[in-house]
Amino acid sequence: MPRFFCAPEDRSGDWVTLPAAEARHALKVLRLGRGDRIAVLDGSGTEYEAVIEQAGMAAGGEETLRARIVTARSRATEPSLDLILLQGLPKGDRMDLIVQKATELGVSRIIPVLTERSVARPAVGKGEAKAARWQRVAQEAAKQAGRAVVPRVEPPQSLGAALRSLPAGCALIVPWEGERRRTLAEAVRRLAGGPVAVLIGPEGGLSEAEQAQAAEAGGLAVTLGPRILRTETAGLVTLTCLLYATGNLE
């Protein structure tokens, strides 16, 4: 059954109206119409099965789709561990891959971070557009993964701003090639049950000053072994290990 996302305000009683982009995809790409059944998620963790009752073109020229909800059920697809990824902004389109795979794994929030060694630096005013693109990548990945929640992807920001935005009681784990002794398993044993943020450097890694800044914010530097991992690999490895260690891959 095709799956679509909407905002909570798009649902009223037993009816749901898809956002314009989702309606366009349903009608123009999937060729759905009246009588077809769809699954709709509003980001709250509930999935609605609905039947398309109205489909067509609005006065402004955009596709519209309104469906009647027939069943609702909770989807237990979210990990018990609230994971936040702080990702040093990489070159090229690697951020697309990172957003896609981190969404599949179950993160709740992704923060692109501008670091000393970040080669990619969006022009002034372009950060919001980048974030909007990555948000669409996250939404499509959430559909594919069967998630009922789409993680929030934020515009690129400084390391200081990203660290200050973490919720109270959030643990911070920092894979860093300069750490040789403390393992990820040791850091996992220190977790107290609250949110966990993972800070990953870009190509070239975090500088010593940035590592010190993270440590001042309570970050625990850990080693991921003797091999140097690419920036798009390190975060996914760390997230996967955290999920496994906390029973979220069972």
C-alpha positions in Angstrom: 0.0 0.0 0.0 1.5 3.4 -0.9 2.5 5.4 2.1 2.3 9.2 2.5 3.2 11.7 5.1 1.1 14.7 6.2 1.1 17.2 9.1 -1.3 16.7 12.0 -3.3 19.7 10.9 -4.0 18.0 7.6 -6.2 15.5 9.4 -9.7 16.5 10.5 -12.0 13.9 12.0 -12.2 10.9 9.6 -10.7 12.9 6.7 -7.1 13.6 5.7 -5.9 16.0 3.0 -2.4 15.2 1.6 0.1 18.1 1.1 0.5 19.3 -2.4 3.8 17.5 -3.1 2.4 14.2 -1.8 -0.8 14.6 -3.7 1.1 15.3 -6.9 3.2 12.1 -6.4 0.1 10.0 -5.7 -1.8 11.3 -8.7 0.9 12.0 -11.3 3.5 9.3 -10.5 1.6 6.5 -8.9 -1.6 7.2 -10.9 -3.9 6.7 -7.9 -7.5 7.7 -8.0 -10.9 7.5 -6.3 -11.4 4.2 -4.5 -7.7 3.4 -4.1 -6.4 2.7 -0.6 -3.4 4.5 0.9 -1.5 4.6 4.2 -1.0 8.0 5.7 1.3 9.0 8.6 1.1 12.3 10.5 4.4 12.0 12.3 2.8 11.1 15.6 3.5 7.4 15.4 0.1 6.5 14.1 -0.6 5.0 10.6 -4.0 5.6 9.0 -5.4 3.5 6.3 -7.6 5.6 4.1 -9.6 5.5 0.9 -9.3 8.2 -1.7 -12.6 10.0 -2.1 -11.7 13.2 -3.9 -8.8 13.7 -6.3 -8.2 16.4 -8.9 -6.9 19.9 -9.6 -7.4 22.8 -7.3 -8.2 26.3 -8.5 -4.5 27.3 -8.2 -3.4 24.5 -10.5 -2.1 22.1 -7.8 -3.2 18.5 -7.4 -5.4 17.8 -4.4 -6.2 14.5 -2.7 -8.7 14.0 0.1 -9.1 10.5 1.7 -11.5 9.0 4.2 -9.8 7.2 7.1 -11.1 3.7 7.7 -8.6 2.3 10.3 -5.8 3.7 12.5 -3.1 1.8 14.3 0.1 2.7 16.2 3.4 1.7 14.5 6.0 0.6 16.9 8.9 1.3 14.6 10.8 3.9 16.6 13.8 2.9 18.7 13.6 3.3 22.4 16.9 5.2 22.2 16.5 8.9 21.2 19.4 9.4 18.8 20.7 12.7 17.4 23.3 12.9 14.7 25.7 16.0 14.6 27.4 15.5 11.2 30.4 17.5 10.1 29.3 18.8 6.7 30.9 16.6 4.0 31.8 17.4 0.4 29.5 16.7 -2.6 26.3 14.8 -2.2 27.5 12.6 0.7 25.1 14.4 3.1 22.2 12.9 1.1 23.5 9.4 1.8 24.1 10.2 5.5 20.6 11.6 5.9 19.1 8.7 4.1 20.8 6.0 6.1 20.6 7.7 9.4 16.8 8.0 8.9 16.6 4.3 8.1 18.4 3.6 11.3 16.0 5.6 13.4 17.5 8.9 14.4 15.2 11.6 15.6 17.2 14.7 14.5 20.1 15.5 12.2 22.2 18.6 12.6 24.8 19.4 9.8 27.7 21.1 11.5 30.2 23.5 9.9 33.6 22.7 11.3 37.2 23.9 10.8 37.9 21.2 8.2 34.5 21.4 6.4 35.2 21.9 2.7 31.6 22.4 1.8 30.2 25.7 3.0 26.8 26.8 1.7 26.6 30.4 0.6 24.8 32.9 2.8 21.1 32.3 2.6 21.5 28.8 1.1 21.4 26.8 4.3 17.6 26.7 4.5 17.4 25.5 1.0 19.9 22.7 1.7 18.0 21.7 4.8 14.7 21.6 2.8 16.4 19.2 0.3 17.7 17.0 3.1 14.3 17.0 4.7 12.8 15.6 1.5 15.5 12.9 1.5 14.6 12.0 5.1 10.9 11.8 4.3 11.5 9.4 1.4 13.8 7.3 3.5 11.3 7.2 6.3 8.7 5.9 3.9 11.0 3.2 2.6 12.0 2.1 6.1 8.4 1.9 7.3 8.9 4.6 9.9 6.0 6.5 11.3 8.1 9.6 12.2 10.4 11.7 9.9 13.5 13.0 11.7 14.0 16.8 11.7 17.0 17.9 9.5 18.3 21.4 10.4 20.2 24.0 8.4 24.0 23.9 8.7 25.3 25.6 11.9 28.4 26.1 14.0 29.6 23.4 16.4 28.9 25.7 19.3 25.3 26.3 18.2 24.7 22.6 17.6 26.1 21.7 21.1 24.0 24.3 22.8 20.8 23.0 21.0 21.1 19.5 22.6 18.4 18.7 25.1 19.1 18.6 28.9 20.5 15.3 30.0 21.7 14.4 26.5 24.8 12.2 26.4 27.4 13.1 23.7 29.6 10.5 22.1 32.5 11.7 19.9 34.3 9.1 17.7 37.7 10.6 17.2 40.9 9.2 15.7 42.9 10.9 18.5 41.3 8.7 21.1 43.1 5.4 21.6 41.8 3.9 24.9 38.1 4.6 25.5 35.9 2.3 23.4 32.4 2.8 22.3 31.3 -0.1 24.5 32.7 1.7 27.5 30.7 4.8 26.6 27.6 2.8 26.2 28.0 1.5 29.8 27.8 5.1 31.0 24.5 5.9 29.3 21.8 6.9 31.7 18.7 6.3 29.6 18.3 9.8 28.1 18.9 11.1 24.6 22.2 10.3 22.9 24.0 12.6 20.4 26.8 11.4 18.2 29.3 14.0 16.8 31.1 13.1 13.6 33.8 15.2 12.0 33.9 15.9 8.2 36.7 14.7 5.9 39.8 15.3 7.9 38.0 14.8 11.2 37.6 17.2 14.1 40.4 19.5 15.1 41.9 19.2 18.6 40.2 22.5 19.5 36.8 21.2 18.4 37.4 18.0 20.3 38.2 20.1 23.4 35.0 22.1 22.8 33.0 18.9 22.7 34.6 17.6 25.8 33.7 20.9 27.6 30.1 20.1 26.7 30.4 16.7 28.3 31.4 14.8 25.2 33.1 11.4 25.5 35.7 10.7 22.9 35.8 7.1 21.8 37.8 5.0 19.4 36.2 3.0 16.6 39.2 0.8 16.2 42.5 1.0 14.4 41.1 1.8 10.9 40.2 5.3 9.8 36.6 5.4 8.6 35.2 7.8 6.1 32.9 10.5 7.5 29.8 8.9 5.8 30.8 5.5 7.4 31.7 6.5 11.0 28.4 7.9 12.0 26.4 5.0 10.6 28.7 2.5 12.3 28.4 4.4 15.6 24.6 4.6 15.4 24.2 0.9 14.5 26.4 -0.1 17.4 24.4 2.0 19.8 21.2 0.5 18.6 22.6 -3.0 18.9 23.9 -2.3 22.4 20.6 -1.0 23.6 18.5 -3.9 22.2 17.0 -1.9 19.3 18.1 -4.3 16.6 16.2 -7.3 18.0 
